[in-house]
């Protein structure tokens, strides 16, 4: 199994990531397969896996009340979102 490693960290040197703030999160699918759906006529059409991913995103505050959700998007093989802690 090939693992992708970044040469350079995306983390800001010296920044305390335990403090409150807005955090940009990216989640990739296994082997970047198009599990979350497909783009049809320039619109994302979610698969059943994509529907689950979307539902789980919106349920985060129910499990972690101190977390707020901001912008969120699902693409065929990844998702992006902003969490406010």
C-alpha angles and dihedrals in degrees: 000000000000117000120203114223127184118230091212125040117240089214119106109244112245095011116133104228091188091072126094117271146106115298126195111219128193122188120191127199121241109283086353091278117168095251098140097061140271140278112250121180090349092305128108112242110197121223119214087270089051090051090053091048091051093047092048091051092054091047094057095096091052089059097035110029093185091062121087124196124228130170117352135178135176121210126184095270105016145022134218128202143159119231121194113210 
